[in-house]
């Protein structure tokens, strides 16, 4: 009886959890859990009960199909956002006692011979305001969602998960640096000069105040005035996000490398023109992004120029919203994406494979109209290094199945 109960429980667990080989790399989740716990203790609003409910829902999501494929890779992003929000609740006794006001502009003049932010922002114009606002205030917040969608549809399975983790860890590292190494932005120098700074000083929108005047709104003035992390000039996460996103754009669409470089330069101009960052902050943010991508590229799947979409990598020829949705849960294991009973065009979807690929199989039946041949994917062929001789695909219908006609059998091509 106990053995039967154990088998039933194991059958309900995801195959990825049962078969997972845990390693030192999984200590990242210990780090995330530790930081989240500290944030949970620091945050005072919302109150305890709502925070507990949100924490419970997050933990439960790890066992919900489809949802766990989003929440687990997004844990670094959640941790970054939670940590940034929790900064406002840190008691003054636990914050760095000194806020650097003159360090960045001094290094700016030593390294580049002048304060580039001061030079660029000296001459303003409404047209330049709009050109700076577009990347800094619009594209910066919207492009990660747009690119994530493009990466999911057109990228190989697993690439979106890598991007999400790299994006989250880079921003988390940046926020922690800003917290423990506080530095004033160019707008502080314009307003307060070299006067010592303290944590009672509110944030300022800098050049974005002119955008509020153009739009007739009090959007950026109120948002930056209540920022949880006022003295976070170094590193520039606007620069870091732009650089990391463009590195992944160059990975997915290599022909867009010049466009990616121009976008990073555009973002650099915008941040200095709006008096939010020094040049040294932008270089620092890009360095964080390059380091994050250097680690992430070791986990990125290889691109296949013959595969235009995610479904092509999975050797699924019939595109549908249902197939895309189903692929969320079956993008790393051997699974068969089943078709509905009313679908007469195909008797079964292609086998899903990402890292391991068996020899090509032919699925045949006594009736020729049910015959389906699974063609090997060029990027997942035995010669590509992703194939294992001991790998065996799982299927809802096996040679020993008791299901009725049509009788199916597998034979090697």
KOLKEMI-71463 format. One line per 4 residues: number of its first residue (from 1); their letters; for each residue y, z, x of C-alpha. Coordinates in steps of 0.2 Angstrom, whole numbers, plus 5000, padded with zeros to 4 digits. Layout:
# residues N
NUM> A> Y,Z,X ~ ...
# end
This chain:
# residues 413
1> XXXX> 5000,5000,5000 ~ 5012,5004,5014 ~ 5008,4988,5023 ~ 5011,4978,5007
5> XXXX> 5028,4987,5004 ~ 5033,4984,5023 ~ 5029,4965,5021 ~ 5039,4964,5005
9> XXXX> 5054,4972,5013 ~ 5052,4960,5028 ~ 5051,4945,5017 ~ 5068,4950,5009
13> XXXX> 5077,4951,5026 ~ 5085,4936,5033 ~ 5074,4927,5045 ~ 5088,4927,5058
17> XXXX> 5088,4946,5058 ~ 5069,4948,5059 ~ 5067,4935,5074 ~ 5083,4940,5083
21> XXXX> 5081,4945,5101 ~ 5094,4959,5104 ~ 5103,4958,5121 ~ 5118,4966,5130
25> XXXX> 5129,4952,5122 ~ 5127,4961,5106 ~ 5137,4976,5112 ~ 5152,4967,5106
29> XXXX> 5148,4974,5089 ~ 5148,4991,5096 ~ 5166,4988,5103 ~ 5171,4980,5086
33> XXXX> 5164,4995,5076 ~ 5173,5007,5088 ~ 5190,4999,5086 ~ 5188,4997,5067
37> XXXX> 5184,5016,5066 ~ 5199,5020,5075 ~ 5210,5009,5064 ~ 5201,5017,5049
41> XXXX> 5207,5034,5054 ~ 5224,5029,5059 ~ 5229,5019,5043 ~ 5237,5030,5030
45> XXXX> 5240,5016,5017 ~ 5230,5012,5007 ~ 5223,5029,5004 ~ 5205,5035,5009
49> XXXX> 5196,5029,4993 ~ 5201,5011,4994 ~ 5198,5011,5012 ~ 5180,5017,5010
53> XXXX> 5177,5004,4996 ~ 5183,4990,5007 ~ 5172,4997,5022 ~ 5157,4998,5011
57> XXXX> 5160,4980,5004 ~ 5161,4974,5022 ~ 5145,4982,5027 ~ 5136,4976,5011
61> XXXX> 5141,4958,5015 ~ 5131,4957,5030 ~ 5115,4956,5019 ~ 5122,4944,5006
65> XXXX> 5117,4926,5009 ~ 5131,4914,5013 ~ 5144,4928,5013 ~ 5136,4935,5029
69> XXXX> 5138,4918,5038 ~ 5157,4921,5036 ~ 5159,4939,5038 ~ 5149,4942,5054
73> XXXX> 5158,4928,5064 ~ 5175,4933,5057 ~ 5173,4952,5063 ~ 5184,4949,5078
77> XXXX> 5197,4941,5067 ~ 5196,4956,5054 ~ 5197,4968,5069 ~ 5213,4960,5076
81> XXXX> 5222,4960,5059 ~ 5217,4977,5056 ~ 5222,4983,5073 ~ 5239,4974,5071
85> XXXX> 5242,4983,5054 ~ 5237,5000,5061 ~ 5249,4999,5075 ~ 5263,5006,5063
89> XXXX> 5253,5022,5060 ~ 5251,5027,5078 ~ 5260,5043,5081 ~ 5274,5042,5094
93> XXXX> 5264,5055,5105 ~ 5250,5042,5108 ~ 5261,5027,5112 ~ 5267,5022,5129
97> XXXX> 5283,5031,5133 ~ 5292,5017,5142 ~ 5297,5001,5134 ~ 5300,4987,5146
101> XXXX> 5317,4979,5143 ~ 5322,4971,5159 ~ 5305,4967,5167 ~ 5302,4950,5158
105> XXXX> 5319,4942,5160 ~ 5319,4948,5178 ~ 5302,4940,5181 ~ 5309,4924,5172
109> XXXX> 5323,4922,5184 ~ 5312,4925,5199 ~ 5299,4913,5194 ~ 5309,4899,5186
113> XXXX> 5326,4902,5193 ~ 5334,4905,5176 ~ 5331,4913,5159 ~ 5325,4898,5150
117> XXXX> 5325,4905,5133 ~ 5343,4909,5135 ~ 5347,4891,5141 ~ 5337,4883,5127
121> XXXX> 5344,4895,5113 ~ 5362,4893,5118 ~ 5366,4878,5108 ~ 5359,4878,5090
125> XXXX> 5360,4865,5076 ~ 5352,4865,5059 ~ 5341,4850,5064 ~ 5334,4860,5079
129> XXXX> 5332,4875,5068 ~ 5320,4865,5056 ~ 5311,4857,5071 ~ 5308,4874,5078
133> XXXX> 5303,4882,5062 ~ 5290,4869,5057 ~ 5278,4874,5071 ~ 5283,4893,5073
137> XXXX> 5284,4897,5054 ~ 5273,4885,5045 ~ 5260,4876,5056 ~ 5256,4892,5066
141> XXXX> 5250,4901,5050 ~ 5242,4886,5041 ~ 5233,4876,5054 ~ 5219,4889,5058
145> XXXX> 5213,4886,5040 ~ 5215,4868,5041 ~ 5206,4866,5057 ~ 5192,4878,5052
149> XXXX> 5189,4866,5037 ~ 5189,4851,5049 ~ 5178,4859,5061 ~ 5165,4864,5047
153> XXXX> 5165,4846,5040 ~ 5165,4836,5056 ~ 5159,4847,5069 ~ 5141,4851,5074
157> XXXX> 5134,4866,5066 ~ 5138,4883,5074 ~ 5155,4876,5081 ~ 5165,4885,5068
161> XXXX> 5157,4902,5072 ~ 5162,4900,5090 ~ 5180,4895,5086 ~ 5181,4910,5074
165> XXXX> 5175,4923,5087 ~ 5186,4915,5101 ~ 5201,4915,5090 ~ 5198,4933,5085
169> XXXX> 5195,4940,5102 ~ 5209,4932,5110 ~ 5221,4938,5097 ~ 5214,4956,5098
173> XXXX> 5216,4956,5117 ~ 5234,4950,5114 ~ 5238,4964,5102 ~ 5230,4977,5113
177> XXXX> 5240,4971,5128 ~ 5256,4971,5117 ~ 5252,4989,5111 ~ 5249,4997,5129
181> XXXX> 5261,4986,5138 ~ 5277,4985,5126 ~ 5290,4973,5131 ~ 5306,4968,5122
185> XXXX> 5309,4950,5116 ~ 5324,4939,5120 ~ 5332,4944,5104 ~ 5333,4962,5110
189> XXXX> 5343,4957,5125 ~ 5355,4947,5115 ~ 5358,4962,5103 ~ 5356,4977,5114
193> XXXX> 5358,4970,5132 ~ 5349,4981,5144 ~ 5350,4997,5134 ~ 5334,5007,5134
197> XXXX> 5323,5004,5119 ~ 5314,5016,5108 ~ 5302,5014,5093 ~ 5315,5018,5080
201> XXXX> 5323,5000,5083 ~ 5317,4988,5069 ~ 5311,4971,5073 ~ 5322,4956,5072
205> XXXX> 5319,4938,5066 ~ 5330,4930,5079 ~ 5333,4912,5076 ~ 5323,4913,5060
209> XXXX> 5337,4921,5052 ~ 5346,4904,5051 ~ 5330,4897,5042 ~ 5333,4911,5029
213> XXXX> 5351,4905,5027 ~ 5345,4887,5026 ~ 5332,4891,5013 ~ 5342,4903,5004
217> XXXX> 5329,4917,5005 ~ 5326,4934,5013 ~ 5309,4929,5020 ~ 5309,4931,5039
221> XXXX> 5323,4944,5040 ~ 5313,4957,5029 ~ 5296,4952,5037 ~ 5301,4954,5055
225> XXXX> 5311,4969,5051 ~ 5296,4979,5046 ~ 5284,4972,5059 ~ 5270,4984,5064
229> XXXX> 5272,4979,5083 ~ 5291,4976,5087 ~ 5289,4976,5106 ~ 5275,4963,5108
233> XXXX> 5284,4950,5118 ~ 5270,4948,5131 ~ 5258,4939,5128 ~ 5265,4926,5116
237> XXXX> 5251,4924,5103 ~ 5260,4910,5095 ~ 5257,4901,5112 ~ 5239,4908,5113
241> XXXX> 5234,4902,5096 ~ 5242,4885,5099 ~ 5233,4883,5116 ~ 5216,4889,5109
245> XXXX> 5217,4878,5094 ~ 5222,4863,5104 ~ 5208,4866,5116 ~ 5196,4865,5101
249> XXXX> 5204,4850,5094 ~ 5202,4841,5111 ~ 5183,4847,5110 ~ 5181,4840,5093
253> XXXX> 5192,4825,5094 ~ 5194,4820,5113 ~ 5205,4806,5109 ~ 5218,4818,5103
257> XXXX> 5221,4827,5119 ~ 5239,4820,5122 ~ 5243,4825,5104 ~ 5236,4843,5107
261> XXXX> 5247,4844,5123 ~ 5262,4839,5114 ~ 5259,4852,5100 ~ 5258,4866,5113
265> XXXX> 5274,4860,5121 ~ 5282,4859,5104 ~ 5277,4877,5101 ~ 5284,4883,5117
269> XXXX> 5301,4875,5114 ~ 5301,4883,5096 ~ 5297,4901,5102 ~ 5311,4901,5116
273> XXXX> 5323,4892,5105 ~ 5321,4905,5091 ~ 5323,4919,5104 ~ 5306,4927,5101
277> XXXX> 5298,4924,5118 ~ 5302,4921,5137 ~ 5293,4907,5146 ~ 5282,4920,5155
281> XXXX> 5276,4926,5138 ~ 5271,4908,5134 ~ 5261,4906,5150 ~ 5253,4923,5148
285> XXXX> 5247,4918,5130 ~ 5240,4901,5136 ~ 5231,4910,5150 ~ 5223,4922,5137
289> XXXX> 5218,4906,5127 ~ 5211,4897,5142 ~ 5200,4912,5146 ~ 5194,4914,5128
293> XXXX> 5189,4895,5128 ~ 5181,4896,5145 ~ 5169,4909,5138 ~ 5167,4900,5121
297> XXXX> 5163,4883,5128 ~ 5146,4891,5134 ~ 5141,4893,5116 ~ 5148,4877,5109
301> XXXX> 5135,4864,5103 ~ 5135,4847,5111 ~ 5144,4833,5102 ~ 5135,4818,5097
305> XXXX> 5147,4802,5095 ~ 5134,4795,5083 ~ 5136,4810,5071 ~ 5152,4809,5061
309> XXXX> 5149,4824,5050 ~ 5140,4841,5049 ~ 5127,4833,5038 ~ 5124,4820,5051
313> XXXX> 5119,4833,5064 ~ 5107,4840,5052 ~ 5100,4822,5049 ~ 5104,4823,5030
317> XXXX> 5109,4806,5024 ~ 5114,4810,5006 ~ 5131,4819,5007 ~ 5136,4831,4993
321> XXXX> 5145,4847,4990 ~ 5129,4856,4987 ~ 5122,4850,5003 ~ 5137,4857,5013
325> XXXX> 5136,4873,5004 ~ 5118,4875,5007 ~ 5120,4871,5025 ~ 5130,4887,5027
329> XXXX> 5115,4898,5026 ~ 5103,4886,5035 ~ 5113,4880,5050 ~ 5103,4888,5064
333> XXXX> 5085,4890,5057 ~ 5071,4878,5052 ~ 5074,4877,5034 ~ 5071,4863,5021
337> XXXX> 5087,4860,5011 ~ 5079,4857,4994 ~ 5084,4845,4981 ~ 5085,4848,4962
341> XXXX> 5071,4843,4951 ~ 5081,4830,4943 ~ 5085,4821,4959 ~ 5074,4805,4960
345> XXXX> 5082,4797,4975 ~ 5074,4809,4988 ~ 5060,4820,4987 ~ 5066,4832,5000
349> XXXX> 5081,4834,5011 ~ 5080,4832,5030 ~ 5074,4847,5041 ~ 5089,4857,5047
353> XXXX> 5089,4860,5066 ~ 5103,4865,5078 ~ 5096,4872,5094 ~ 5077,4868,5093
357> XXXX> 5069,4852,5088 ~ 5051,4848,5086 ~ 5043,4831,5088 ~ 5048,4819,5074
361> XXXX> 5038,4821,5059 ~ 5034,4810,5044 ~ 5033,4817,5027 ~ 5022,4806,5017
365> XXXX> 5013,4807,5000 ~ 5000,4797,4991 ~ 5013,4788,4981 ~ 5024,4777,4993
369> XXXX> 5040,4780,4983 ~ 5040,4798,4989 ~ 5038,4794,5007 ~ 5052,4801,5018
373> XXXX> 5054,4798,5037 ~ 5064,4810,5047 ~ 5072,4801,5061 ~ 5076,4811,5077
377> XXXX> 5094,4815,5081 ~ 5100,4809,5097 ~ 5109,4825,5102 ~ 5093,4835,5097
381> XXXX> 5080,4824,5105 ~ 5067,4832,5117 ~ 5076,4825,5132 ~ 5092,4834,5127
385> XXXX> 5086,4851,5132 ~ 5087,4859,5115 ~ 5069,4856,5111 ~ 5055,4868,5113
389> XXXX> 5036,4863,5113 ~ 5032,4880,5104 ~ 5044,4877,5090 ~ 5038,4874,5073
393> XXXX> 5048,4870,5057 ~ 5046,4880,5042 ~ 5044,4871,5025 ~ 5043,4877,5007
397> XXXX> 5028,4865,5006 ~ 5015,4866,5020 ~ 4998,4857,5022 ~ 4989,4873,5015
401> XXXX> 5000,4874,5000 ~ 4992,4876,4983 ~ 5005,4866,4974 ~ 4999,4851,4964
405> XXXX> 5002,4833,4965 ~ 5009,4824,4975 ~ 4998,4831,4989 ~ 5009,4831,5005
409> XXXX> 5003,4831,5023 ~ 5012,4830,5040 ~ 5008,4818,5053 ~ 5016,4815,5070
413> X> 5025,4798,5071
# end
